[in-house]
Amino acid sequence: MMRTSTLQSKENTGRQLQSAITKRQRPKRPSAISATVTFAWRALLKIKYVPEQLFDITGFPIIYLLMFTYLFGGAIAGSTEQYLQFLLPGILVLTVVMITMYTGVDLNKDVSKGIFDRFRALPIWNPSVLTGALVIDILRYSVASIVIMTLGFILGFRPEGGLIGVVLAIFVLLFFAFSLSWIWTTLGLIMRTEKALMNFSMMILFPGTFISNIFVDPESMPSFLQVIVEVNPVSIVVTAVRALMEGSATFNQIIWAWIASGMIIVIFAPLTMYFYRNKK
């Protein structure tokens, strides 16, 4: 009797377990926003556990502004105060543009460690792995911008465009930085090593930033170089940022900055997603 009762109890338990398994519903697939927020939080935790990387957005901006203002200001503009008014918008763009490459570096690390393959296998919105990281990158760019502007005000920078002009200039710059991040995500998926990616990035960034109107007015350059500087996307954005802070921005200056950024996104965002889906 006891043995029969035990068998019946086991059978009942088995039926209940089977019923629970068959009725269980698969969890809903997370929305694009939810997945993006999750990966953004992951990127934020990286900063929490490795706070040294914040030096790129706090230390370097201060070094750039102080060094170029006080080493070259007197020679180029006759006084550091006058040169600061011209230089600060350019240094703001230079600083943010330089730190955009770390988007691709972080992605390349995930690829080399194998985490990337795990993310691709998850039932999530595929671009969320990238967009989540880009959201936090925009936060990093914003912090760098605040650091530069704060130091600039301390040193004597006074934008004639007022607070509105400064805020609009930063928005234009953040959109440009967002567009550049897609270049580095594309390269982050192509390059085999982190070192190769950083070396290649510097080969693009240094000519792109120094052959521009960040430090000097292009009118002092040879005519053939002026042509290159004028079509350089960095120069286009610097012109818009500088004009907004000076309160003299025109519609064409702003729209060309948006067009330059939009063209980069149109080219490199699809390339990134192609390599993301077909990465082996």
C-alpha positions in Angstrom: 0.0 0.0 0.0 2.7 2.4 1.0 4.7 1.6 -2.2 1.6 2.2 -4.3 0.9 5.5 -2.6 4.5 6.6 -3.2 4.3 5.8 -6.9 1.1 7.7 -7.2 2.6 10.7 -5.4 5.5 10.6 -7.8 3.2 10.3 -10.8 1.2 13.3 -9.6 4.3 15.3 -9.0 5.5 14.4 -12.5 2.2 15.5 -14.1 2.2 18.8 -12.2 5.8 19.4 -13.3 5.0 18.6 -16.9 1.9 20.8 -16.8 4.0 23.7 -15.4 6.6 23.2 -18.1 4.1 23.1 -21.0 2.2 26.1 -19.8 5.2 28.2 -19.1 5.5 31.1 -21.6 8.8 32.3 -23.0 9.9 35.6 -21.5 9.0 38.6 -23.8 11.8 39.9 -25.9 13.2 43.1 -24.4 12.3 46.3 -26.2 14.9 48.3 -28.1 14.9 51.0 -25.4 15.2 48.4 -22.6 18.2 46.7 -24.2 19.8 50.0 -25.0 19.5 51.1 -21.4 21.0 47.8 -20.2 24.0 48.2 -22.3 24.3 51.8 -21.4 24.4 50.8 -17.7 27.1 48.2 -18.6 29.2 50.9 -20.1 28.6 53.1 -17.1 29.8 50.4 -14.8 33.0 50.2 -16.7 33.7 53.7 -15.7 32.8 53.0 -12.1 35.2 50.1 -11.8 38.0 51.8 -13.9 37.7 55.5 -13.0 41.2 56.1 -14.4 39.7 56.4 -17.8 38.0 59.6 -16.7 41.4 61.3 -17.1 40.8 61.4 -20.8 37.8 63.7 -20.3 39.1 65.7 -17.4 42.9 65.8 -17.5 43.5 66.1 -21.2 41.1 69.0 -21.8 42.8 71.0 -19.1 46.3 70.2 -20.5 45.3 71.1 -24.1 43.8 74.4 -23.2 46.5 75.6 -20.8 49.3 74.4 -23.1 48.1 75.9 -26.4 46.9 79.1 -24.7 50.0 80.0 -22.8 52.7 78.5 -25.1 51.4 79.8 -28.4 48.9 82.5 -27.6 51.4 85.4 -27.4 53.2 84.4 -30.6 50.0 83.8 -32.7 47.6 86.5 -31.5 49.8 88.9 -29.5 48.2 88.1 -26.2 46.9 85.0 -24.4 43.6 86.7 -23.6 42.9 87.5 -27.2 44.0 84.1 -28.4 41.8 82.4 -25.8 38.7 83.9 -27.3 39.6 82.3 -30.7 41.2 79.1 -29.4 38.7 77.8 -26.8 35.9 76.7 -29.3 38.6 74.9 -31.3 40.1 73.2 -28.3 36.6 72.1 -27.3 36.1 70.4 -30.6 39.7 68.9 -30.6 39.2 67.4 -27.1 35.8 65.8 -27.9 37.0 64.6 -31.3 40.0 62.9 -29.8 38.1 60.9 -27.2 35.6 59.6 -29.7 38.0 56.8 -30.7 37.5 55.1 -27.4 34.1 53.9 -28.6 35.8 51.6 -31.1 38.5 50.6 -28.6 36.0 49.4 -26.1 34.1 47.5 -28.8 37.4 45.9 -30.1 38.1 44.7 -26.5 34.7 42.9 -26.4 35.5 41.3 -29.7 38.9 40.1 -28.7 37.5 38.7 -25.4 34.7 36.8 -27.0 31.9 38.8 -25.2 30.9 40.2 -28.6 29.8 36.7 -29.9 27.7 36.2 -26.8 25.9 39.5 -27.3 25.1 38.6 -30.9 23.5 35.3 -29.8 21.1 37.0 -27.4 17.5 37.6 -28.4 17.8 41.3 -28.3 17.6 44.3 -30.7 21.1 43.9 -32.3 22.1 47.6 -32.5 21.4 48.0 -28.7 25.0 46.7 -28.0 26.3 49.7 -29.9 23.7 52.4 -29.1 23.9 51.7 -25.4 27.7 52.4 -25.5 27.1 55.5 -27.6 24.7 56.9 -25.1 27.3 56.8 -22.4 29.9 58.2 -24.8 27.7 61.2 -25.3 27.7 61.6 -21.5 31.5 61.5 -21.6 31.6 64.1 -24.3 29.3 66.3 -22.3 31.5 66.1 -19.2 34.6 67.0 -21.3 32.7 70.0 -22.7 31.8 71.2 -19.3 35.4 70.8 -18.1 36.7 72.9 -21.0 34.0 75.6 -20.7 34.5 75.9 -16.9 38.3 76.3 -17.2 37.8 78.7 -20.1 35.5 80.9 -18.0 38.1 80.8 -15.2 40.8 81.9 -17.6 38.8 84.8 -18.9 36.8 83.4 -21.9 33.7 85.4 -22.5 31.3 84.2 -25.3 29.4 87.0 -26.9 26.7 84.6 -27.8 25.8 84.0 -24.2 24.7 80.9 -22.5 22.3 80.0 -25.4 25.1 80.2 -27.9 27.3 78.0 -25.8 24.6 75.4 -25.3 23.7 75.3 -29.0 27.4 75.0 -29.9 27.8 72.0 -27.6 24.7 70.4 -29.1 26.3 70.8 -32.6 29.5 69.3 -31.3 27.9 66.4 -29.6 26.1 65.4 -32.8 29.3 65.6 -34.7 31.0 63.4 -32.0 28.2 60.9 -32.2 28.7 60.7 -36.0 32.5 60.1 -35.6 31.8 57.3 -33.1 30.3 55.3 -36.0 33.6 55.5 -37.8 35.4 54.0 -34.8 32.8 51.3 -34.3 33.3 50.2 -37.9 37.1 50.1 -37.4 36.6 48.4 -34.1 34.9 45.5 -35.8 37.5 45.4 -38.6 40.8 45.8 -36.8 42.3 42.7 -35.2 43.9 44.3 -32.2 43.3 47.3 -29.9 46.8 48.6 -30.6 46.3 48.5 -34.4 43.0 50.4 -34.0 44.5 53.1 -31.8 47.4 53.6 -34.2 45.1 53.8 -37.2 42.8 56.2 -35.4 45.7 58.5 -34.6 46.7 58.5 -38.3 43.2 59.8 -39.0 42.8 62.1 -36.1 46.0 64.0 -36.1 45.9 65.2 -39.7 42.1 65.8 -39.4 42.4 68.0 -36.4 45.7 69.9 -37.1 44.9 70.6 -40.8 41.9 72.6 -39.7 41.0 76.0 -38.3 41.3 74.9 -34.7 44.5 76.8 -33.9 44.9 79.4 -36.6 42.8 81.3 -39.2 43.1 79.5 -42.6 43.8 82.8 -44.4 47.4 82.6 -43.2 47.9 79.3 -45.0 48.9 78.5 -48.6 46.0 78.6 -51.0 46.1 74.8 -51.7 46.0 74.1 -48.0 43.1 76.5 -47.5 41.0 74.4 -49.8 41.7 71.3 -47.8 41.0 73.0 -44.5 37.7 74.5 -45.7 36.3 71.1 -46.7 37.5 69.3 -43.6 34.5 68.3 -41.5 36.4 69.3 -38.3 36.8 72.8 -39.7 33.2 73.0 -40.7 32.1 72.1 -37.1 34.7 74.4 -35.5 33.4 77.3 -37.6 29.8 76.7 -36.5 30.8 76.2 -32.8 33.0 79.3 -32.9 30.3 81.4 -34.6 27.6 80.3 -32.1 29.7 81.2 -29.2 30.6 84.6 -30.8 26.9 85.2 -31.5 27.5 85.6 -35.2 26.4 82.2 -36.5 24.6 82.0 -39.8 22.1 79.4 -41.0 24.6 78.1 -43.6 27.3 77.5 -41.0 25.0 75.5 -38.7 23.3 73.5 -41.5 26.7 72.6 -43.0 27.9 71.3 -39.7 24.7 69.1 -39.4 25.1 67.9 -43.0 28.8 66.9 -42.4 27.8 64.9 -39.3 24.8 63.4 -41.0 26.8 62.2 -44.0 29.3 60.4 -41.7 26.4 58.6 -40.0 24.8 57.7 -43.3 28.0 56.1 -44.5 29.4 54.4 -41.4 26.3 53.4 -39.4 25.2 50.9 -42.1 28.8 49.7 -42.5 29.0 49.1 -38.7 25.8 47.1 -38.7 26.9 45.1 -41.7 30.2 44.1 -40.1 28.3 43.5 -36.8 26.0 40.9 -38.4 28.7 39.3 -40.5 31.6 39.3 -38.1 33.3 35.9 -37.9 
